[in-house]
Amino acid sequence: MDLHEDADKNLVTATFELPGLSKDRVNIEVQNGNLVVSGEVSESTENSEHGYSVRERRTGRFARSVKLPDGTKVGCMVYLALSRRIVS
């Protein structure tokens, strides 16, 4: 997670790198003055070779929260970017 504050523009940007996660597996919301980003990873691969089968599974959940600056007007001032899509 990278945070950047631009005091002149009164703007705080939080950038999250979430490799391997599709947009529908990530939740972004504001709770009690905190920006909360959470999601779930679930993937499975299977490989059969020379009579052997190898199956690997990876699952896990994550959540990160960032305290928003005092005075943030959540309803009309906070815009969240997920990849190239803007969520408001």
HELIX and SHEET records of a PDB file:
HELIX    1   1 LYS A   23  ARG A   25  5                                   3    
HELIX    2   2 VAL A   74  MET A   77  1                                   4    
SHEET    1   A 2 ASP A   2  ASP A   6  0                                        
SHEET    2   A 2 LEU A  11  THR A  15 -1                                        
SHEET    1   B 3 VAL A  26  GLN A  31  0                                        
SHEET    2   B 3 ASN A  34  GLU A  49 -1                                        
SHEET    3   B 3 TYR A  52  LYS A  67 -1                                        
SHEET    1   C 2 LEU A  80  LEU A  82  0                                        
SHEET    2   C 2 ARG A  85  VAL A  87 -1                                        
END                                                                             
